[in-house]
Amino acid sequence: MRERYVDRVHQEPAVLDIGGNVGALVIYCRPELRGKQIDVSMRGCEWQRTHTDVLERSANGRTVFAALFLALLAGDYVVWGRNAEPIGECTVTGGQVVEIDWRHLLPTVLLSDVDPLLLKQCAPSQLPDLLPARYRAGQTVSAAPMGSTPLRYNDQGQVAWEHMWTDFCDLALAGGPPHRGTLLEPASPEQVRADPLGYEQVVAEIERGLRLVTGLPVERAEQPGWIGVRCENEHTALWLLRAIVVENVCVRREGSMLLLPVGPTFQLDKEIKNVITVLAKTYHYWNEHARS
């Protein structure tokens, strides 16, 4: 019997058709999704979707399972998962390749038609390395966004960011939708100059929250509109950057410094909370489940 296209290992180089206003998108997945289809659509055109299969690829002695969209018009895209629900967003830039790493997500988060027997067979050897003990028996978890958690305050009337969430694992395992429907971006230098007092107040609160939920050093960025978080190394910063991009929060990196957005109009229960939440969640996942 002739081997199907999706079943064989693809060793030939992928030919990208990018340039001008056309870019490409790569979504890295777990092996259980080989041969499954992933859909994307440009934001605002959800009825017009483009799909591709997750293929096994081998290059330079390394094997990956990925859905590769060879040519997408530049713009904001929605990634669709199980039950035709949006599970993430990304921005495709002309002439560039956008990478999304979802190898930490269980297959059933992305697609609903994964063979349960295959998932069960893979679980003993692969899932224990990634999941807390209480999830190894197939316990159902909530996919509700962590951002929906109500604010909690300490005796001084400040938000108790370190006590906001009793457990990060439900969201880290289930993925959850992005925190915002639109990209959370930094303020422009003009916006910062227009309200310096408001900007300083927002910066101070985000700095306080980031220290409480990560313990990492927080530094003022030279460029207005950004807050810097000093990671242990560049590898950590790069992993966090990729994870945060999926949450629809603007982020960039300078060496081991991770830069997150800030602005004078950021509100405590919205943008400020989203910035702190996204780093709290991704840094927890990196430390507890993915670092090794």
Protein Blocks (a to p, Z undefined) as FASTA:
>chain_A
ZZdfklpccfbdcdddeehjbccddddddfklgoiacddddehilmlccddddddddeeh
iacdddddfbdcedddddddehhiafbdcdddehiacdddfklbcfklmpmkbcfklmmm
mmmmmmmmmpcfklmnopacdfbdfklpccdddfkopacfklmpmbfklmmmnnpaafbf
bdcddddfklmmmmmmlmmmmmmmmmmmmmmmnopacdddfbghiacdddfblklmmmmm
mmmmmnopacddehjaccddddfklcfklmmmmmmmmmmmmmmmmmmmmmZZ
